[in-house]
């Protein structure tokens, strides 16, 4: 059985929107795209390499999938990140996309997303990794399907932008299982959900 692992960049105020580039996601007039790039260092590169070495499959929401699919297939063949992303099996949760999907090794998940993801976890034997895909993550949280959050928490407060956890999200408690600081002040933090529930009011 596979674990479902979320891997995302976050600011201190929880923003996950457009960490990689200025034009990555400008919804709501977001003007800080690319905020994560100045913080990348060898520690983060090593962590990314370790994650890639584990193999497994990837799970995307529509928006993140389309962003990745428009970029990574066009990168040099010797780019290690492109090679892994292009060759890895990818599953896409969307009600608007249709088969065949444009990016190699991509499969559309049909029907109820939570049920489809639960079925995938039963069928796979390596990690199923979510990159980006905030809406998808929030939709899966109430179903207890996420087994781990691997977050790169940046020493930056933007004050605006789409957050990983929203005000109307599911109540969730987490325990820290591993953490490591980088040379640029980013905290690489790994959390696992617990089964604790809030006390009745």
Phi and psi restraints in degrees (value plus and minus 20) as a CYANA .aco file:
   2 UNK   PHI    -106.6   -66.6
   2 UNK   PSI     133.3   173.3
   3 UNK   PHI    -113.6   -73.6
   3 UNK   PSI     127.0   167.0
   4 UNK   PHI    -120.1   -80.1
   4 UNK   PSI      96.2   136.2
   5 UNK   PHI    -138.7   -98.7
   5 UNK   PSI     106.1   146.1
   6 UNK   PHI    -112.1   -72.1
   6 UNK   PSI     109.1   149.1
   7 UNK   PHI    -144.6  -104.6
   7 UNK   PSI      95.9   135.9
   8 UNK   PHI    -169.5  -129.5
   8 UNK   PSI     133.8   173.8
   9 UNK   PHI    -110.2   -70.2
   9 UNK   PSI     118.8   158.8
  10 UNK   PHI    -157.3  -117.3
  10 UNK   PSI     131.1   171.1
  11 UNK   PHI    -107.6   -67.6
  11 UNK   PSI     153.1   193.1
  12 UNK   PHI     -83.2   -43.2
  12 UNK   PSI     -48.3    -8.3
  13 UNK   PHI    -114.8   -74.8
  13 UNK   PSI      -0.7    39.3
  14 UNK   PHI      63.6   103.6
  14 UNK   PSI     -12.2    27.8
  15 UNK   PHI     -95.4   -55.4
  15 UNK   PSI     114.6   154.6
  16 UNK   PHI    -140.5  -100.5
  16 UNK   PSI     -19.0    21.0
  17 UNK   PHI     -91.3   -51.3
  17 UNK   PSI     108.2   148.2
  18 UNK   PHI      30.9    70.9
  18 UNK   PSI      36.0    76.0
  19 UNK   PHI     -91.4   -51.4
  19 UNK   PSI     -43.7    -3.7
  20 UNK   PHI    -112.1   -72.1
  20 UNK   PSI     -46.8    -6.8
  21 UNK   PHI    -184.1  -144.1
  21 UNK   PSI     139.5   179.5
  22 UNK   PHI     -80.6   -40.6
  22 UNK   PSI     -55.3   -15.3
  23 UNK   PHI    -123.1   -83.1
  23 UNK   PSI      -7.8    32.2
  24 UNK   PHI     -84.1   -44.1
  24 UNK   PSI     -63.8   -23.8
  25 UNK   PHI    -179.8  -139.8
  25 UNK   PSI      81.8   121.8
  26 UNK   PHI    -124.2   -84.2
  26 UNK   PSI      -1.4    38.6
  27 UNK   PHI     -74.7   -34.7
  27 UNK   PSI     125.1   165.1
  28 UNK   PHI      41.1    81.1
  28 UNK   PSI       3.6    43.6
  29 UNK   PHI      53.4    93.4
  29 UNK   PSI       3.2    43.2
  30 UNK   PHI     -81.8   -41.8
  30 UNK   PSI     104.2   144.2
  31 UNK   PHI    -134.4   -94.4
  31 UNK   PSI     -11.0    29.0
  32 UNK   PHI    -129.6   -89.6
  32 UNK   PSI       0.8    40.8
  33 UNK   PHI     -74.9   -34.9
  33 UNK   PSI     119.0   159.0
  34 UNK   PHI      71.4   111.4
  34 UNK   PSI      -7.8    32.2
  35 UNK   PHI     -82.6   -42.6
  35 UNK   PSI     -42.8    -2.8
  36 UNK   PHI    -103.4   -63.4
  36 UNK   PSI     -43.6    -3.6
  37 UNK   PHI     -79.4   -39.4
  37 UNK   PSI     -60.5   -20.5
  38 UNK   PHI     -84.2   -44.2
  38 UNK   PSI     -35.2     4.8
  39 UNK   PHI    -116.0   -76.0
  39 UNK   PSI     -24.1    15.9
  40 UNK   PHI     -87.6   -47.6
  40 UNK   PSI     113.2   153.2
  41 UNK   PHI    -164.7  -124.7
  41 UNK   PSI     156.8   196.8
  42 UNK   PHI     -79.7   -39.7
  42 UNK   PSI     -49.8    -9.8
  43 UNK   PHI     -85.7   -45.7
  43 UNK   PSI     -63.1   -23.1
  44 UNK   PHI     -88.4   -48.4
  44 UNK   PSI     -57.6   -17.6
  45 UNK   PHI     -82.5   -42.5
  45 UNK   PSI     -61.4   -21.4
  46 UNK   PHI     -84.6   -44.6
  46 UNK   PSI     -61.9   -21.9
  47 UNK   PHI     -83.8   -43.8
  47 UNK   PSI     -60.2   -20.2
  48 UNK   PHI     -84.1   -44.1
  48 UNK   PSI     -60.5   -20.5
  49 UNK   PHI     -84.2   -44.2
  49 UNK   PSI     -59.5   -19.5
  50 UNK   PHI     -83.9   -43.9
  50 UNK   PSI     -59.2   -19.2
  51 UNK   PHI     -84.8   -44.8
  51 UNK   PSI     -61.8   -21.8
  52 UNK   PHI     -85.9   -45.9
  52 UNK   PSI     -55.2   -15.2
  53 UNK   PHI     -86.2   -46.2
  53 UNK   PSI     -40.4    -0.4
  54 UNK   PHI     -94.6   -54.6
  54 UNK   PSI     -37.2     2.8
  55 UNK   PHI      52.0    92.0
  55 UNK   PSI    -173.0  -133.0
  56 UNK   PHI      77.0   117.0
  56 UNK   PSI    -190.9  -150.9
  57 UNK   PHI    -135.6   -95.6
  57 UNK   PSI     150.7   190.7
  58 UNK   PHI    -142.4  -102.4
  58 UNK   PSI     129.7   169.7
  59 UNK   PHI    -146.9  -106.9
  59 UNK   PSI     110.0   150.0
  60 UNK   PHI    -149.9  -109.9
  60 UNK   PSI     130.7   170.7
  61 UNK   PHI    -103.0   -63.0
  61 UNK   PSI     150.2   190.2
  62 UNK   PHI     -80.3   -40.3
  62 UNK   PSI     -69.4   -29.4
  63 UNK   PHI     -81.4   -41.4
  63 UNK   PSI     -69.1   -29.1
  64 UNK   PHI     -83.7   -43.7
  64 UNK   PSI     -60.7   -20.7
  65 UNK   PHI     -78.8   -38.8
  65 UNK   PSI     -67.0   -27.0
  66 UNK   PHI     -84.7   -44.7
  66 UNK   PSI     -56.1   -16.1
  67 UNK   PHI     -84.7   -44.7
  67 UNK   PSI     -66.7   -26.7
  68 UNK   PHI     -86.4   -46.4
  68 UNK   PSI     -61.5   -21.5
  69 UNK   PHI     -86.6   -46.6
  69 UNK   PSI     -44.4    -4.4
  70 UNK   PHI    -104.5   -64.5
  70 UNK   PSI     -31.5     8.5
  71 UNK   PHI    -133.3   -93.3
  71 UNK   PSI     -77.2   -37.2
  72 UNK   PHI     -86.6   -46.6
  72 UNK   PSI     -56.6   -16.6
  73 UNK   PHI     -83.6   -43.6
  73 UNK   PSI     -36.4     3.6
  74 UNK   PHI    -118.2   -78.2
  74 UNK   PSI     -14.1    25.9
  75 UNK   PHI    -107.9   -67.9
  75 UNK   PSI     140.3   180.3
  76 UNK   PHI     -75.5   -35.5
  76 UNK   PSI     123.5   163.5
  77 UNK   PHI     -82.5   -42.5
  77 UNK   PSI     -44.7    -4.7
  78 UNK   PHI    -110.4   -70.4
  78 UNK   PSI     -16.8    23.2
  79 UNK   PHI     -91.8   -51.8
  79 UNK   PSI      98.4   138.4
  80 UNK   PHI     -82.9   -42.9
  80 UNK   PSI     -55.8   -15.8
  81 UNK   PHI     -88.8   -48.8
  81 UNK   PSI     -62.9   -22.9
  82 UNK   PHI     -82.6   -42.6
  82 UNK   PSI     -62.3   -22.3
  83 UNK   PHI     -79.0   -39.0
  83 UNK   PSI     -66.7   -26.7
  84 UNK   PHI     -85.9   -45.9
  84 UNK   PSI     -68.2   -28.2
  85 UNK   PHI     -83.7   -43.7
  85 UNK   PSI     -59.2   -19.2
  86 UNK   PHI     -91.3   -51.3
  86 UNK   PSI     -54.5   -14.5
  87 UNK   PHI    -110.6   -70.6
  87 UNK   PSI     -38.7     1.3
  88 UNK   PHI     -94.1   -54.1
  88 UNK   PSI     125.8   165.8
  89 UNK   PHI     -87.9   -47.9
  89 UNK   PSI     112.2   152.2
  90 UNK   PHI    -143.9  -103.9
  90 UNK   PSI     115.5   155.5
  91 UNK   PHI    -134.9   -94.9
  91 UNK   PSI     119.8   159.8
  92 UNK   PHI    -146.2  -106.2
  92 UNK   PSI     104.3   144.3
  93 UNK   PHI    -114.1   -74.1
  93 UNK   PSI      93.3   133.3
  94 UNK   PHI    -179.4  -139.4
  94 UNK   PSI     124.3   164.3
  95 UNK   PHI    -121.7   -81.7
  95 UNK   PSI     -22.5    17.5
  96 UNK   PHI    -134.5   -94.5
  96 UNK   PSI     -48.0    -8.0
  97 UNK   PHI     -94.0   -54.0
  97 UNK   PSI     137.8   177.8
  98 UNK   PHI    -153.4  -113.4
  98 UNK   PSI     130.8   170.8
  99 UNK   PHI     -91.9   -51.9
  99 UNK   PSI     128.7   168.7
 100 UNK   PHI    -101.2   -61.2
 100 UNK   PSI     123.6   163.6
 101 UNK   PHI     -99.8   -59.8
 101 UNK   PSI     129.7   169.7
 102 UNK   PHI     -93.4   -53.4
 102 UNK   PSI     -45.4    -5.4
 103 UNK   PHI    -113.3   -73.3
 103 UNK   PSI     113.6   153.6
 104 UNK   PHI     -75.0   -35.0
 104 UNK   PSI     125.8   165.8
 105 UNK   PHI      43.1    83.1
 105 UNK   PSI      18.1    58.1
 106 UNK   PHI    -135.2   -95.2
 106 UNK   PSI     118.1   158.1
 107 UNK   PHI    -150.1  -110.1
 107 UNK   PSI     112.1   152.1
 108 UNK   PHI    -104.0   -64.0
 108 UNK   PSI     112.5   152.5
 109 UNK   PHI    -107.4   -67.4
 109 UNK   PSI     100.7   140.7
 110 UNK   PHI    -116.4   -76.4
 110 UNK   PSI     134.6   174.6
 111 UNK   PHI      57.3    97.3
 111 UNK   PSI    -175.6  -135.6
 112 UNK   PHI     -83.3   -43.3
 112 UNK   PSI     102.0   142.0
 113 UNK   PHI     -85.0   -45.0
 113 UNK   PSI     -65.1   -25.1
 114 UNK   PHI     -80.3   -40.3
 114 UNK   PSI     -62.7   -22.7
 115 UNK   PHI     -86.7   -46.7
 115 UNK   PSI     -59.8   -19.8
 116 UNK   PHI     -85.3   -45.3
 116 UNK   PSI     -60.9   -20.9
 117 UNK   PHI     -89.1   -49.1
 117 UNK   PSI     -60.5   -20.5
 118 UNK   PHI     -80.1   -40.1
 118 UNK   PSI     -59.8   -19.8
 119 UNK   PHI     -85.9   -45.9
 119 UNK   PSI     -62.6   -22.6
 120 UNK   PHI     -79.1   -39.1
 120 UNK   PSI     -63.8   -23.8
 121 UNK   PHI     -80.3   -40.3
 121 UNK   PSI     -55.6   -15.6
 122 UNK   PHI     -90.4   -50.4
 122 UNK   PSI     -53.3   -13.3
 123 UNK   PHI    -104.8   -64.8
 123 UNK   PSI     -51.3   -11.3
 124 UNK   PHI    -109.8   -69.8
 124 UNK   PSI     136.8   176.8
 125 UNK   PHI    -138.3   -98.3
 125 UNK   PSI     -19.1    20.9
 126 UNK   PHI    -144.3  -104.3
 126 UNK   PSI     146.8   186.8
 127 UNK   PHI     -72.6   -32.6
 127 UNK   PSI     121.5   161.5
 128 UNK   PHI    -126.7   -86.7
 128 UNK   PSI      93.9   133.9
 129 UNK   PHI    -127.3   -87.3
 129 UNK   PSI     111.4   151.4
 130 UNK   PHI    -121.3   -81.3
 130 UNK   PSI     106.2   146.2
 131 UNK   PHI    -132.0   -92.0
 131 UNK   PSI     116.0   156.0
 132 UNK   PHI      39.1    79.1
 132 UNK   PSI    -154.0  -114.0
 133 UNK   PHI      38.4    78.4
 133 UNK   PSI      30.3    70.3
 134 UNK   PHI     -77.9   -37.9
 134 UNK   PSI     -63.9   -23.9
 135 UNK   PHI     -83.7   -43.7
 135 UNK   PSI     -59.2   -19.2
 136 UNK   PHI     -83.7   -43.7
 136 UNK   PSI     -64.7   -24.7
 137 UNK   PHI     -78.9   -38.9
 137 UNK   PSI     -66.7   -26.7
 138 UNK   PHI     -85.7   -45.7
 138 UNK   PSI     -50.6   -10.6
 139 UNK   PHI     -93.8   -53.8
 139 UNK   PSI     -45.5    -5.5
 140 UNK   PHI    -109.1   -69.1
 140 UNK   PSI     -44.0    -4.0
 141 UNK   PHI     -74.8   -34.8
 141 UNK   PSI     -67.0   -27.0
 142 UNK   PHI     -82.9   -42.9
 142 UNK   PSI     -37.5     2.5
 143 UNK   PHI    -113.4   -73.4
 143 UNK   PSI     -18.8    21.2
 144 UNK   PHI      45.3    85.3
 144 UNK   PSI       9.9    49.9
 145 UNK   PHI    -111.6   -71.6
 145 UNK   PSI     -37.0     3.0
 146 UNK   PHI    -108.2   -68.2
 146 UNK   PSI     106.1   146.1
 147 UNK   PHI    -118.7   -78.7
 147 UNK   PSI     -41.5    -1.5
 148 UNK   PHI    -179.1  -139.1
 148 UNK   PSI     123.6   163.6
 149 UNK   PHI    -135.6   -95.6
 149 UNK   PSI     100.8   140.8
 150 UNK   PHI    -130.5   -90.5
 150 UNK   PSI      84.9   124.9
 151 UNK   PHI    -134.5   -94.5
 151 UNK   PSI     117.1   157.1
 152 UNK   PHI    -124.1   -84.1
 152 UNK   PSI      79.3   119.3
 153 UNK   PHI    -113.5   -73.5
 153 UNK   PSI      94.4   134.4
 154 UNK   PHI    -111.1   -71.1
 154 UNK   PSI     125.2   165.2
 155 UNK   PHI     -98.9   -58.9
 155 UNK   PSI      48.0    88.0
 156 UNK   PHI    -172.0  -132.0
 156 UNK   PSI     113.7   153.7
 157 UNK   PHI    -138.0   -98.0
 157 UNK   PSI      98.3   138.3
 158 UNK   PHI    -114.5   -74.5
 158 UNK   PSI     -49.7    -9.7
 159 UNK   PHI      58.1    98.1
 159 UNK   PSI     -24.2    15.8
 160 UNK   PHI    -176.7  -136.7
 160 UNK   PSI     141.6   181.6
 161 UNK   PHI      98.1   138.1
 161 UNK   PSI     142.8   182.8
 162 UNK   PHI     -97.4   -57.4
 162 UNK   PSI     110.5   150.5
 163 UNK   PHI    -120.5   -80.5
 163 UNK   PSI     136.0   176.0
 164 UNK   PHI     -85.7   -45.7
 164 UNK   PSI     -66.6   -26.6
 165 UNK   PHI    -131.0   -91.0
 165 UNK   PSI      99.9   139.9
 166 UNK   PHI    -118.7   -78.7
 166 UNK   PSI     150.6   190.6
 167 UNK   PHI     -83.7   -43.7
 167 UNK   PSI     -46.6    -6.6
 168 UNK   PHI    -122.6   -82.6
 168 UNK   PSI       1.6    41.6
 169 UNK   PHI     -99.2   -59.2
 169 UNK   PSI     153.1   193.1
 170 UNK   PHI     -93.6   -53.6
 170 UNK   PSI     122.7   162.7
 171 UNK   PHI     -85.3   -45.3
 171 UNK   PSI     107.9   147.9
 172 UNK   PHI    -165.6  -125.6
 172 UNK   PSI     114.2   154.2
 173 UNK   PHI    -132.4   -92.4
 173 UNK   PSI     125.0   165.0
 174 UNK   PHI    -149.9  -109.9
 174 UNK   PSI     134.7   174.7
 175 UNK   PHI    -141.0  -101.0
 175 UNK   PSI     119.5   159.5
 176 UNK   PHI     -98.4   -58.4
 176 UNK   PSI     105.8   145.8
 177 UNK   PHI    -130.5   -90.5
 177 UNK   PSI     -39.7     0.3
 178 UNK   PHI    -183.5  -143.5
 178 UNK   PSI     123.8   163.8
 179 UNK   PHI    -170.1  -130.1
 179 UNK   PSI     131.0   171.0
 180 UNK   PHI    -175.7  -135.7
 180 UNK   PSI     108.3   148.3
 181 UNK   PHI    -104.1   -64.1
 181 UNK   PSI     133.0   173.0
 182 UNK   PHI    -120.7   -80.7
 182 UNK   PSI     157.2   197.2
 183 UNK   PHI     -92.8   -52.8
 183 UNK   PSI     -34.2     5.8
 184 UNK   PHI    -124.7   -84.7
 184 UNK   PSI     -12.2    27.8
 185 UNK   PHI      71.8   111.8
 185 UNK   PSI     -16.7    23.3
 186 UNK   PHI     -96.4   -56.4
 186 UNK   PSI     119.0   159.0
 187 UNK   PHI    -123.5   -83.5
 187 UNK   PSI      98.9   138.9
 188 UNK   PHI    -108.2   -68.2
 188 UNK   PSI      88.1   128.1
 189 UNK   PHI    -142.7  -102.7
 189 UNK   PSI     110.9   150.9
 190 UNK   PHI    -132.8   -92.8
 190 UNK   PSI     104.1   144.1
 191 UNK   PHI    -141.9  -101.9
 191 UNK   PSI     130.9   170.9
 192 UNK   PHI    -145.9  -105.9
 192 UNK   PSI     115.8   155.8
 193 UNK   PHI     -82.4   -42.4
 193 UNK   PSI     125.9   165.9
 194 UNK   PHI    -126.4   -86.4
 194 UNK   PSI     154.7   194.7
 195 UNK   PHI    -118.9   -78.9
 195 UNK   PSI     -12.0    28.0
 196 UNK   PHI     -85.7   -45.7
 196 UNK   PSI     122.6   162.6
 197 UNK   PHI    -139.7   -99.7
 197 UNK   PSI     135.0   175.0
 198 UNK   PHI     -87.6   -47.6
 198 UNK   PSI     129.2   169.2
 199 UNK   PHI     -90.6   -50.6
 199 UNK   PSI     125.8   165.8
 200 UNK   PHI     -79.9   -39.9
 200 UNK   PSI     123.3   163.3
